[in-house]
Amino acid sequence: MNYRTVFHTLGNILVVEGFILILPLIIAGFCREHAAVSGFGAAAAIAFSAGFILTRIDRKGEILLMRDSMVIVGLSWVVISIVGAVPYYVSGEIPIFIEAFFETMSGFTTTGITVFNDVESVSRAILFWRSFTVWLGGMGVLVFMLAVLPAKGGSSLNLMKAESPSSDTDKIVPKTQMSAIILYTIYVILTVLNFIFLKLGGMPTFDAVNITFGTAGTGGFNIHDDSIAYYSSDYITIVTTVFMFLFGVNYSLFFLMVTGKARQAFRNPELKAYAVITVFASVTIAFNTMSRYSGFGRALINSSFTVTATSSSTGFIIDDFDMWPSYSKILLLALMFVGACSGSTACGIKISRVIILGKLVVADVKRLLSPRSVNIIKYNGRVLNQEALVSVYSFIIMYAATFVVSVLLVSVNDLDMITTISAVSAAINNVGCGLGQVGPSGSFSIFSRFSMVVLSIDMLAGRLEIFPILLMFYPRTWYRY
């Protein structure tokens, strides 16, 4: 472990966070929310002070190994969440620091689960900060840093891959910093378009900014207790549905579309599967819930919104789906795990892995029928080597193991089984809410501080796709070289 380079990089990240905190500090001052001003001022001071000290550490080399990069990613998300929790704690909005840390981790990991029972009583600056953390965490804090700070050699590429470890993560242009800039440019353009369409629907500017941040980051923090249902607008519901779907698409496909390679983008198997799954789930749930509404059209609007909010891991709410029939709830729970496309701001296992896993199962069945047969597995026109296939298997195994262990640990709260399982599902898949007591009408304030720590680790493991977090618990990771 190259400790000097690791701590120096963490210092840069804290300095960037310090500048980021200035924006909500200005908003708090403009709104004359003095407690929030104190909170953001304290957080910014801590970020700048710690960042300045760490950046004074001399580096022994510019190149970061993958091991170093994964540690930086894991530590940086913990550190920025600790600093980001200070405004909640100092302002008194969340008087228990573990809960404040939980709320911040939920934002940066784009999960959207909350300890607030009444968000409408929260100050505007804090509401903005919640949503802003989701937007920053959507594309990745380190990807943002790579876009604004120069980096040399393989260190920047390793950081980018460590933070976005999906199977489709590659540089879309030769230079890593330019790749980060292109990704953020696409992200910002879609964000601006989302905001414009919401404003055209008559949504207040403050609401439109927050809802846009939540949609873009697929984190879905609510600023009203009734979430999107508060607006009672089919237009806003449909616009949000469309953009939740778009933010669940692999960003490299948008790059292909704007560079004249739309046909190649639309041939992507993951995009096709994402569309088919969304349509199938929306239509079948609409039929299953039609008796609750005035007709199939109304049921389809609500089911499409809820399906897209779940599969994209956004978590916005248009109706209390905990009251829906069993088929609909089970299908939504399955969508939490499947997620959307790799290379997007959505979380979950990712559809690409599910497709590859299905191909592996078919290949194994064929091998049983014809032991001498040679089964080549292709994905998106490319032959997958053994290393890629093993990575899918190992991810699924570690994902399942993390889920089971987490359910056992959280079960010490002695809540009902549906609440416990869906709470862990919501955390590890970075979805905004679950079922039972953590459903659309509940919050995560019912959990103990121990369970909040476990769920915070789950949120981070789900956002970073398990391995960077596991590596931090492996003793050899910390050996000096």
SULVENDA-V841358 format. One record per backbone hydrogen bond with DSSP energy under -1.0 kcal/mol. CO is the residue of the C=O (numbers start at 1). NH is the residue of the N-H. If there is no record, write none. Layout:
[[CO NH] [CO NH]]
This chain:
[[1 3] [2 6] [3 7] [4 8] [5 9] [6 10] [7 11] [8 12] [9 13] [10 14] [11 15] [12 16] [13 17] [14 18] [15 19] [16 20] [17 21] [20 23] [21 25] [22 26] [23 27] [24 28] [25 29] [26 30] [27 31] [28 33] [32 34] [33 37] [34 38] [35 39] [36 40] [37 41] [38 42] [39 43] [40 44] [41 45] [42 46] [43 47] [44 48] [45 49] [46 50] [47 51] [48 52] [49 53] [50 54] [51 55] [54 57] [65 69] [66 70] [67 71] [68 72] [69 73] [70 74] [71 75] [72 76] [73 77] [74 78] [75 79] [76 80] [77 81] [78 82] [79 83] [80 84] [81 85] [83 86] [85 89] [86 90] [87 91] [88 94] [96 100] [97 101] [98 102] [99 103] [100 104] [101 105] [102 106] [103 107] [104 108] [105 109] [106 111] [106 112] [107 110] [114 444] [118 121] [119 122] [123 127] [124 128] [125 129] [126 130] [127 131] [128 132] [129 133] [130 134] [131 135] [132 136] [133 137] [134 138] [136 140] [140 144] [141 145] [142 146] [143 147] [144 148] [145 149] [152 155] [154 158] [155 159] [156 160] [157 161] [158 162] [159 163] [160 164] [166 169] [175 179] [176 180] [177 181] [178 182] [179 183] [180 184] [181 185] [182 186] [183 187] [184 188] [185 189] [186 190] [187 191] [188 192] [189 193] [190 194] [191 195] [192 196] [193 197] [194 198] [195 199] [196 200] [198 203] [199 202] [204 208] [205 209] [206 210] [207 211] [208 212] [209 213] [210 214] [211 215] [212 216] [213 217] [214 219] [214 220] [224 227] [226 229] [227 230] [228 231] [233 237] [234 238] [235 239] [236 240] [237 241] [238 242] [239 243] [240 244] [241 245] [242 246] [243 247] [245 248] [246 249] [247 345] [248 341] [250 253] [251 255] [252 256] [253 257] [254 258] [256 261] [257 260] [261 265] [262 266] [265 268] [268 272] [269 273] [270 274] [271 275] [272 276] [273 277] [274 278] [275 279] [276 280] [277 281] [278 282] [279 283] [280 284] [281 285] [282 286] [283 287] [284 288] [285 289] [289 292] [290 293] [295 299] [296 300] [297 301] [298 302] [299 303] [300 304] [301 305] [302 306] [303 307] [304 308] [305 309] [306 310] [307 311] [308 312] [309 314] [309 315] [310 313] [317 229] [319 321] [320 323] [321 324] [325 329] [326 330] [327 331] [328 332] [329 333] [330 334] [331 335] [332 336] [333 337] [334 338] [335 339] [337 349] [338 350] [340 351] [343 251] [350 354] [351 355] [352 356] [353 357] [354 358] [355 359] [356 360] [357 361] [358 362] [359 363] [360 364] [361 365] [362 366] [363 367] [364 368] [365 369] [366 370] [370 373] [377 384] [379 382] [382 379] [385 389] [386 390] [387 391] [388 392] [389 393] [390 394] [391 395] [392 396] [393 397] [394 398] [395 399] [396 400] [397 401] [398 402] [399 403] [400 404] [401 405] [402 406] [403 407] [404 408] [405 409] [406 410] [407 411] [409 412] [410 413] [411 414] [416 420] [417 421] [418 422] [419 423] [420 424] [421 425] [422 426] [423 427] [424 428] [425 429] [426 431] [435 438] [436 439] [438 434] [439 442] [444 447] [448 452] [449 453] [450 454] [451 455] [452 456] [453 457] [454 458] [455 459] [456 460] [457 461] [458 462] [459 463] [460 464] [461 466] [465 467] [466 470] [467 471] [470 473] [471 474] [474 477] [475 478] [476 479]]
